[in-house]
Amino acid sequence: MAYHKVEHYDEKITSGLIDSYKQSISLLGEDPEREGLQKTPERVAKAMQFLTQGYQVDPKAILNSAKFHEDVSEMIIVKDIEIYSLCEHHMLPFFGKAHVAYIPNKWITGLSKIARVVDTYSRRLQVQERLTTQILDAIKETLDPLGVAVVIEASHLCMMMRGVQKQNSVTTTSAFWGEFERNESRSEFIRLIGSKLH
């Protein structure tokens, strides 16, 4: 039985992107009809739709899809969530990890939903600073918690491959709200995301 990959893409968008990428390849001095490049415009068209699929998803709907009443008010942390995003300035990847915490106020959500929210905002043209606050705001507005904290550590190819070409630099952004604006809660969160408990 032959392998057949099933993917679904908008035909109109795919067609338009294919034409654009063919033209781009030509403008860069290459031949889009060369054997190795014949399918490249289609591959890139599909890849870009995959990498920006977050525009089609509502992060708040994700959280609400698994929202449960629970009388707990202790810190919940989901750390080391892999992120892969595209810098909106150069459309080059940045990648790293997100650490997200919230303190419930009668409502919790499924743990996987936190990771899905991170993915949804990551799969858009982004800047790390905005990505950090968007994740925080979605949790804050949907779960009405006592506090939310988000820290993202990422490497940016726009700094590594071009520009200053610093391969070992890492950018860290953070956003804190509510109880995490208090020194004690924020310090506990920072300590826990930096520790190896497993």
N, C-alpha and C positions, 0 to 999 in steps of 0.2 A: 504494500500500500504506500503510495507516494505521500510525502509530507506536503501539507498545504496550510500555510499560515493565514488565519482569518483576521483581517483588520477592517475597520470601518472609518472612512474619511469622507468629508464633504467633497463631492466631485468637482463642484464649481471652484471651491477654494484650492483644491489640489491642482486643477488645471491652470489656474491663474499663477500659482506659485511655480509650477513647472516652467511656464513661459518666462517668468522673471529670473529663475535660476539659470535657465539656458542662456539668457541674455547676459547675466552676470558672468558666467563662465567665459563667454565670448569676449566681454569687455576686459577680463583679466588676461586675455591673450591665449586662451586655450581653445581647443576645438570640442564643442559639446557632442559632436558626432563620433569622436574617437571612442574606440571599444570600451575602454575603462571608464568613460564618462557618460556613455549613452543613457544609463539608468540613474545617474547621479541626481539630476534635477528632480525626478520623481521621489527618490529616496529622501532627499533633503526636504522636499515639500511635505512628505509624511512625517518626517522627524520633527519638523518645526510645529506641526499641528499637535503632535504628541507632547512636545516640550512646553507648549503653551495651552494645554487643555484645561488649566485651572480657570480660564475665563468662562468655561461652560458649567462650572460647579459653584454652588452656593455654600460657603463654609458654615454659615449659621444653620442651614438645613441639615448638614452633616451632624452637628452637635445635637440638634433637636431630635434627630432620628434615634438617638439612644440616650435620652435624658430621663434620669430616674430620681425619685425623691428618696433622700437618705439623710438621716440625722447624724452626719459626721461633720466635723469642722477642723480636721487635721490636714496638714499639707499633703497634696498629691503631686508627685513629680513624674513626668515622663521625660527621660533624658536620652541623649545620644541618638536623636532622631536624624537620620541622614537627610540632607537637603541637596537638591540639584536644581539650580536655577540659571536664568540667563540675565546678565547685566543689560539693562535697557540702553546704556550708552554705546556699547560696542557689540551687543548681542553675542558676547563670549560667555562661557559658563563660569559660574562660581558655585562652590560646593563645600560642604562641611557638616556641622551638626547643630541641631537646635535642642535646647533644654527648656522645658515648659513646666510650670507649676501653677496650681491654683489652690485656694482654701475654700472649700464648699460652704455655701449658705443655704442648706436644705436640698440642693440639687447637685448631682454628679452626672458625668457622661461616660460612655464607654472609652476605655483607654486608647483603643485603636482610632477613635474619632479625633483625638488630639493630633495623632500622627497624620491623619487624613487632612486635617485643617492646615497643618504645616505644608503638606504636599500641594494642596490646592493653591495656596498663595505663592508657593515656590514655582509652580508651573505657569508662571506669567512673566512678562518682561518686568524686571524688578531692580530695586536697589536694596541692599541689605538693611538699611536703616528703616525703610518703609515696611519691608517684610516683617521685621521684628514687632513693630507696633500694630500691624494688621492682625497678626496672630493674637496678640494681647487683647485687642478690641473685640475680636469675634468671641473670645471666651468670656470676657467681661459682659458684653451685651446679651449673650445667650443664656449663660448660667447664673448671672447676677451673684458672683461669688464675693467672699470677703476680701480677696486679693488675687492678683495674677502676676506672674513673673515670667519673662522670656529672655533667654540669652542665646545668641547665635554666634558661632565661631566658623569662619569660612575663609577659603583661599580663592582668590579672584584671578582668572586667567588674563584679564585685561591688565593686571599688574605683573603677571608672571611671564606672559608671552610677548607683550609689547609694552609701550610706555617705559616705566622705570625698570622693568624686567627683574624684579626681586622675587625669586622662587620660594623663599622660605617665610615670607610675610603672611600673617594671619590677621584677619580683621574680626574684632569682637564688638558686638552691639548688644545692648540690654534695654529692657523696658520693665518698669515696676509700677504697680498700681495697688491702692488699698493697703492691706496689711503688710505688703512687701515694701512699702515706703518706710516702714519702721525698721530700724537698724537690726533688731533681733531676728525678725523673720527673714530679712534679706540675707543676713550673714549665715543663717542656717541653710538657706537655699544654695548659696554659693559654696558652702562647705560640702553639702551633699552631692552637688553635681560634679565636684572635683574629686570625690572619694570613690574608691573601688570597693563596693560592698558585696559583689558577687564573684 
